[in-house]
Amino acid sequence: MATDTGAHREDPFAGPAAVARRALVREIVARGDLRDPAWRAAFEAVPRHLFVPYYYVGAVAGYERLWCQDPDPERRSRWLAGAYADRPLATRVRDGDLVSSASQPSLMAVMLEALEVGDGDHVLEIGAGTGYNAALLAHRLGAERVTTVDLDEEITEAARAHLAAAGYRPEVVTGDGARGCPHRAPYDRIVATCALPSVPPAWLAQCRPGARVLAPLATGLIALRVRDAGHAEGRFLHTSAYFVPLRGGTGGAPPVRTTGLPRHAVDNELFHFLLTLTAGVLEPGEAYELWRRERRPVRERFGVTVSGERQWAWLDDPEGPFVWPLGNADRPYAY
């Protein structure tokens, strides 16, 4: 689907950006996170720097802003180097809090490959962010098959502008991502770039049977296969994933408590995943005993089932002894 849009001809950073982009792709490929030639072509073609004209980096006194039009050439050089570094970038900060970010490119590559798209698929992205992920999808599938949704109008306006500057025009919608985007349905794939406490029921109703849903949940990535409007099931991928929470109809995840737990467990990423997955359901001490007894289970042993109004996470078997309802403190799902 790749085409030369001619969008970069007046870009003053086009030359050095192309060099930096090729280096980033080589780095991601070397790590084994980018194996599909079609996605490699998308990462090589889409100019990430056009989607992050400014971003924030941590500093002792707060956030430091780097941007493409800084009068200091050294700071402009830092901005461009950061735009093609394999790390997440803070793109919107309000009152000292991170509101939106550009995901780490290697994690984006993992998620896009795990989405298992095919030619002709229609994809809904939840969380427009900078628009970069939508551009990668549009390059791979064609812009007419990509819809991206975000609750914040400032974010969608900026994403739309970034996409146009790069020569891509997928559908960018301002709305509650938990409600999906029914007027563009049905979808073959749904991918979320924001953390969830549970699976919004509206998504399944907007999917074709056999669709795949990929979403961050409990510091992991759940990959669900949709059977019909009320049923889906799948397991977590092996990778960790930390995203800004979805703002909208699903509410927030229960807080995670670590008081009284052994330090070796608190510092262990897989235990933190289990603790987050069972927060509000299992006491931290119970979660620790399960983790210890089951010999520190990896993420791929866990899964999620959606069946009508019920949603639950499980270890090894959706009908086994270790299951936990999903939801949130304000609106838990029945189980």
Secondary structure, DSSP 8 states (H G I E B T S, - for coil): ------TTTT-TTHHHHHHHHHHHHHHHHHTTS---HHHHHHHHHS-GGGG-SEEEEEETTEEEEEETT-S-HHHHHHHHHHHTSSS-EEEEEETTEEEEEE--HHHHHHHHHHTT--TT--EEEE--TTSHHHHHHHHHH-GGGEEEEES-HHHHHHHHHHHHHHT---EEEES-GGG--GGG--EEEEEESSBBSS--HHHHHTEEEEEEEEEEETTEEEEEEEEETTEEEEEEEEEE----B--STT--------TT--HHHHT-HHHHHHHHHTTTTS-HHHHHHHHHHTTS--GGGEEEEEETTEEEEEES-TTSS-EEE---SSS----
